[in-house]
Structures are given as structure tokens and as C-alpha cells.
């Protein structure tokens, strides 16, 4: 299985884009913006269709992040039923969430070093409002 960063780089190369909406559209995935309560988004696989639901109250940057995060789940955890895990097991989901966040960071910000030349990881994390650990992962 590919690591989050490798998978993001593979998709960027394949689609010549790091735009998660463009990638989803190119793969004929359905992206739906709906009011959600308590979650920012989720992914569902129904009748051979990938559907990504995103909270429509989020701003564009957050919606882009959520779409990238859900793509991370699709590509990194294709057989994982997160809803089942959350409702029927005591399995720790955080590992999967971290991996999807790492994927999203690498997909949304593939050129951090060039974009933020001369800035520290902490400064980049502050500007992007992301955890330092995600910035450090994306930059390594």
C-alpha cells in the first residue's frame, strides 16, 4: 500500500492537478454539498459510485480540504467502512483520520518549500491553520 504522500503525488502526476474537486470529477465521483451537523464531510460507496458529502456551510478552503481528506480515505482505505467502525466497534479511528489528513496536506500543498521559501514549518502551519505535524510530514 502506498503511503499518503506517495499516493497524493501519484494523483497529482496522473491528473496534472492538485485540485481535489477536479480529481474527483475526472474519476466521475459525485460531490454533494449539503448541510451537515457535527461533521464536515464523509464518503460513501453506493452501487459502484463514490459519493463525497461536504458541509455546505464551510468556506471554499475548508471544502477543498474536506474533499481532499475524503479522497484520502478512498485511496488509502478503500475497504474501510468508517461508519461501521464508528458505530459497532471499539477500533481506534484516529490512525485513519491522520492518514487522510496527511494525504490532504500533500495533495493541497505539494510545493510547500517553494510556496513558503524561507519560512519555518511553524510559520507555515500558522498561515495555513494546520497542525505542525501535518506540515512537517508534507515537507519531508
N, C-alpha and C positions, 0 to 999 in steps of 0.2 A: 504494500500500500504506500502511495506517495505521501510525503509529509505535506503539511499545509502550504508551506512556501513553494515547494516544487509544483504542487497542483495549481496554485494561483498563476505561477509563471507559465505553466503549460497552457492554461486557458488564455492568458494574455497573448501568447505567441499564436495560438490557433485562431483566435478571433481578431487579432490586431487591435485589441481594445482592452481597457481595464474597467469599462463601464458595465456594472453588473446587470443593468436593465437591457443593454444591447446584447450581452451574452445570453441572458435568459430568453430574449426574443429570438435570437439566432437558433436556439435549441428548441424553439416552439414551446417553451414553458409559459404558463399562464401566470401573470402577476396581477393581483387584485388588491386595490386599495379600499379598505373597509374600516369602520370604527371598531377598534378592539379595546377591551378592558383588561388591564393588568399585564398585557404582553405587547411587545412591539411588532411581532410578526411570528409566523410559523409556516412550515412547509407540509404539504400533503401530497401523497401519490394516489390518485384515484383513476381507475380504468385506463391505465397506461399514460396518464397525464400528470406532469409535475405542476402543482399549483402553489404559488408563493403568495401568502396573505400578508399585507403590510398595513399597519395602523395609519389611516389617512390623516391623523392629527399631527403626525411627525413632520418636521421640516424636510426639505429636499436632501440635505446632507445626511440626516438620520435615516431617511427612507433608502438612500443609496447604501448606507452601511447595513441596514437590516436585509436588504436584498442580497448583498454580498455575503453576509453571515449565513443566510438560508441556503445560498448556493454552496457554501462551505459544507453544510450538513449533507446536501445532496451528493456532492462529490467525495467527501471524506467518510461519510457514514451512510452509504446507500441502503443498507438493510436495517437501519436502526429505526424502531418505532418509538420516537420520543414521547408521544402521548401515552403509549402503553407503559413505558418506563416510569413516567411521572405519576401515573395513577395506580399501577399494580405491582411495583417492585420497590425495593429499598436501594436499588442501584444508584450510585453516585453519578449524576448527570454532568457535574461540573467539568469533567475531563472533555466531554464532547463540546460543551459550550466554549471552553478555552480554545480547542482546536478550530472551531468555526470562527471565533474571533481572530485567531492568528491568520486564518485564510483570508478573512475580510480585510485585515490590515495590509496583507501582502497584495491583495487584489486592488484595493482602493488607492494604496500609496506605494506603488512598485519602485519609485525613484526617490525615496526619502533623502538619500545622501545628496543628490543633485538639487532637489527642490529646496532643501534647507541647508545649503552649503554653509559650513561654519557654525551651525547651531549644535548644541548638545542634545542628546536624547531626551533629557528632561525638558528642555525648551520646546522641542518638537511635540512631546506629549502634552505640554501645556497648551500650545497653539491648537493642536488637533483635538484636544479634550479627550484623550485616550490614555489608558493606563501605560505607565512607563514600560512595563514588561512587554506589552504588545509592540511598542516602538523598537525596543531592543531586539525582539525576535525578528521583526521585519527588516531591520538593518544588518543582521548578522549574515 
